[in-house]
Amino acid sequence: MEVNVTGPDEYGNKAYGILFENVMNELGSSVSIEKAELYMDPVTPLFVLSVMMRSKPESRKISDAASIRTEGNDVHITISDENYAHVILSALEKMYGRNNVDQQTRFDVKIENGDDEIIANTEIASEEDAKKEMIGAMWRVLPEGIKARHNISEGRIITIAATEEIVTDGIKSEAMRIHNETKGDADV
């Protein structure tokens, strides 16, 4: 993850860059980030975080996080991405009822009389969920008292401008400038 911090406070820029990296590492979000441009001006105050994710957030289906096979009337599911285990179980219980979902091990599930095609194509995470998760991680880096925020989202780039004051056209322009700087020549 490449992190660039700019602003009038040189010492604060270094500290803010370290804080950003630490928070993203703790939340497990750093693996999703290719590049981050941060601007901070604590006097104004204005904080702009712009993140380019490694890939465009996409919807995920059960088949993206598990292997599915049919044996007779039973559908067997082996979860390969444990980050989605609880979501997969919830989706299956909602479709077939809790009594019909047999969790044999932590990652192995059997559904009697299940439909493997329906199960495979069941959405477990939307593009919007991935964006919300990244925005939530970014908000944790912003100072607590800064509540006026302006978000820009385009493909795999998310930018947040935050201030204590009113979000003016000037702040929106600065956020867009940093957003475009983050984008560079990349195909987003």
N, C-alpha and C positions, 0 to 999 in steps of 0.2 A: 504494500500500500504506500503510494507516494503522497506525502502531505506537505503542502506549502501554506505557510501562514504569513500574512502581510498586515500592516497597520502601523500607526505612529509609535506604538510602545514596543520597542525591540525586545526587552526582557519579557514582557507579557506575551508577545508572539511565541517565544520559545516555550514558555510555560503552558500556553493554550494548546500548542501543537502536541505537547506531551500528554496533557489532559485528554485531548481528543483521541489520541492513539490508545491510551489506557482504557478509556470508557468503551471504545469500539472493540478492543480486545476482550474486555470483561463480558460484554454482551454477545460476543461471537460474531459481530457484524463486520469485523475487519477483513475476514476472508471474502466478503462480498464486494469490498471496495477496491477499485483499481486506483483511483486518484481522488484527492480532496483538496479543494482550495478554500482557505478560511481567511476572512478579513475581520479584524477586530479593532474597534475604536471605543475604548471604555469611557472616554470623555463625552462623546455624542449622546448616549451610547448607541452603537450599532455593531451588530455581530451578523456576519453572513457566512453560512456554511454551505458549500456546494460539493456534492459527492457524485462521482461517476462510478456506477456499479460495474462489476466485471462483465455482467450480462444483463440484458433487458429482463426485467421481471416478467415472468410468464405464469399462466395458470398451470397447476399441477394436478394430475389425475392419480388415482390409486396405482395405476400401472407404471407411473413414473417413480414410485417409491416402494414398490413391492412386486414380487413375481406371483403369478396366478396360474394355477393348474386345476383341471377338472378330473376327478376320479369318480366315475359313476354319477350319482346325483349330488355329490359334494364338491364344493369349490374350496381349494386350499390356497391360502395366501401366506406368503413369507415376506415379511416387511424387511426391506434392505436399507431403508433410510429411517433410522430411529427417531429423527426429528419429527416425523409424521405419524409415529405409532399411535399416539393418543387420538389424533384427528381421524385416522383410518378406522380405529375401533369405534369411535363415536358415529362416523358415517355409516358403518356396517350395522351398528345397533339401531340407528334411526331407520335404515332400510328394511332390516329383517327382524327387528326386535331383540332385546337383550338375551332372551332365552334361546334364540337360534344362532347366536354368535358364540362359538366355542373357542376360547383363547387357550390353546394347548400349551404354548410356551410364551415367553415374552414377545417373540416376533412371529409366531406361527398361529394362524387362525383358521378354523374350519367353519364353513357355512353349509348346512344341509339344504338341499334344493335351491342353491343360489344360482344366479345367472352370471357367468364369468364375464360376459361382454358388458353388462350393466355395471358390474363391480369395477372392471378395468377402466371404464370411462367416467367414473364418479369423480367429480372435482373435489379436491381436498385443500387446495390453496389457490386463490385467485391472484391475478396480477396486482390488484388493489391491496390485497393482504400483504404482499411483499413490500410494496411502497409504504404502506402504513407502518410496517415493522421498521423500515429504515428511517422514516420520519420520526418515529418514537425514539429510536436510538440517537438520532441527531438532536432532538429536543433535550435529551439528558445532558448534552454537552453545553447547552446554552445556560447562561446565568439565570437563577431561579426567578428573580424579580422582573425579568424581561418578558412581557406578555403579548405585546403587539407584534404579530408575525405575518409574514407574507411568503407563501410557498410558490415555487415554480417547479413543474415536473415535465420533463420531456424525454421520452425513451428511457435510457438508463441513467439520466442525470436528474438529481433532486437538489434544489437550492432553497434554503430558508434564510430570510432576512428577519432579524429580530431587533426591536428597539423598545424603550420605555415610552417613547413619544408616539405621535400619530405616524402611521406608515405613509409617508409622502411620496409624491411622484419621483422625487430625487432618490429616495431610498429604494424604490422599485427599480429605477434605472441602474443604480449601483448593483443591486442584486442581479439584474439581467446581464450587466457587464461581466460580473464574476461567473455567472452561469455560462455565458458564451466563452469565457476564458477557460473554464473547466472543459467545455466541449472541444475547444480547439478544432482540429481537423477530423476528430473521431466521428465515425458513423454511429449515431445514437439511435 
